[in-house]
Amino acid sequence: MESLFKRWVILSDSTMRKKYEAYIKSTDAKIAAFLEFDVDRGLGLAAEVGKGGELEGVPFAVKDIIAVRGFRLTCGSKILENFVSPYTATAVEKLIAKGGVMVGKTNLDEFGMGSSTDNSALGKTNNPWDTERVCGGSSGGSAAAVAAGMVPFALGSDTGGSVRQPAAFCGVYGLKPTYGAVSRYGLVAYASSLEVIGVCARSVGIARTVFDIMKGQDEKDQSSLNSGTDAPEPEAGVIGVLGGNLGLDPAVDRAYRATIDFYRSKGFEIREINLSMADYYVPVYYTIATAEASANLARYTGIRYGYRPGYAENPEELTRKARSEGFGNEVKLRILLGTYVLRSGFQDQYYQRAQRLRQAIRADFDRAFTRADVILMPVFPTQAFLRGQGGLDQFQQKLADRFTTAANLAGLPALSFPAAVSDGLPAGMQFLAPAFGEARLFDIVRLYEEHFPCPQPPSCKPEWS
Amino acid sequence: MDVSELKITAELANLNLMEEEFVSLGREVEKILDYFSKMMEADEGSLPAGTERCGANRIRPDEQIRDINPDVLLENAPELEDRFIVIPNVL
């Protein structure tokens, strides 16, 4: 079998490397996917573990909320702008152990909070299909870097759609693994019960290979798990789909119908399923995510690391000033919300209720998977939106998370894929499977990929290949 | 949420808000809490609250592991005096 990475073995050869670096320089001047890019440092990390892995000489990128030793770990925030990571995340370590070269850190919404990457305090990332539009978020830099042909894959994190939505906006594959399938050691915590490290990739095969390398129980993350079985997944035969008016933009609606027709024509049974809890995904998600964020982000005090204000009278003032000057608006908003929903007197009404509804959402999916092997749904109701007027405001962006947050609340794996290109922009769909059903997802999306390969933005032509 | 509630919440969250932030963030918080009230319609009945899918609690032995050199950790401290982190006067 020809290696999936054949055309990506770039960094073992100095001529190829020069061409590659020149391509990154000219391309990233337009896209701005990277916050930090350093091939030498990446090769240094790879050299520490020796030679001969299946990713040898292959560049990859990592969202700047995942730790890589010697690189900065900014989380897109002013509060960590100059923080240099003293260690490497388990998922990244496993890829480096296979020879992969971690060439750079990608831009994101501050602490993963957003759907456009415009909430980064450190710069804007443009969509490679149309630089006037957002690249999606929060792993927007990772998706844009893959779409623009700068890396074959890039790691992201998915708390409520943050890998799948930018992947859909940029026209690449985006995997959100089962909760616990990939170690979170080295992933900066935002909402610990929801998030997982995932991958944006150029092909289904690459996503599968990267996932297979990253997955598995890790003693440094007590919530990580082995899937427990290596038995081959039975092939999916029945696809559950959503009925009724889904409130989609016309292009996304067309793509959803066309995807359903494609699978029907391939002999799959299409069955309409009723997800009775669907109206509650977004409020339940934001209640739990902000509650967890308010606790997780309490660690940024300006004392041991991170941004410190010029002057403070005492340690309490130091902490307040560091946080008030260091966090952006969306982060402050979510910390305030999270603090409120956990406050004595309000907790029953919000947080406890959300936790109970989360159980009901899980039970709803357990029922749905007795009627279908996989569930097909859109990723986001729109394609990549414009900045400013004509785009979506922060509140509208939250409401639009209604298809992505379900997988996080229920801990399920989901794989988004470029289903169509319409009006010059990609439109993404996603499959969801029962826990640890990643193989089923890869198999069913590969069938689509065989007929409709990953599209390439017209303005990006990797020249070294 | 009225301004006094927002002030208490900001205090608990260790955030100083400027006057204009009280207005702009207050408006956003209000809008989202209003939206959260959608959850009140749902019949959550006797469902338990929780997040665990599989209840196994895995713990590791209580042993000291030093896989990161503390001196490297201190390199990220904003201000050091020898091996101590400098903070403003406590009293």
Interface residues (C-beta under 8 A of the other chain):
Chain A: F83 V84 P86 Y87 Y179 S193 E219 Q222 L225 M277 D279 Y280 V282 P283 V284 Y286 T287 S294 A298 T301 G302 I303 R304 Y305 G306 Y307 R308 A312 E313 N314 P315 E317 L318 T319 R320 K321 R323 S324 F327 N329 K332 L333 I335 L336 L337 T339 Y340 V341 R343 Q349 Y350 Q352 R353 A354 Q355 R356 L357 R358 Q359 A360 R362 Q394 F395 K398 L399 G411 A435
Chain B: M1 E5 L6 T9 A10 L12 A13 N14 L15 N16 L17 E21 S24 L25 E28 V29 K31 I32 L33 Y35 F36 K38 M39 M40 A42 E44 L47 P48 A49 G50 T51 R53 C54 N57 R58 I59 R60 D67 I68 N69 V72 L73 E75 N76 A77 P78 E79 I85 I87 P88 N89 V90
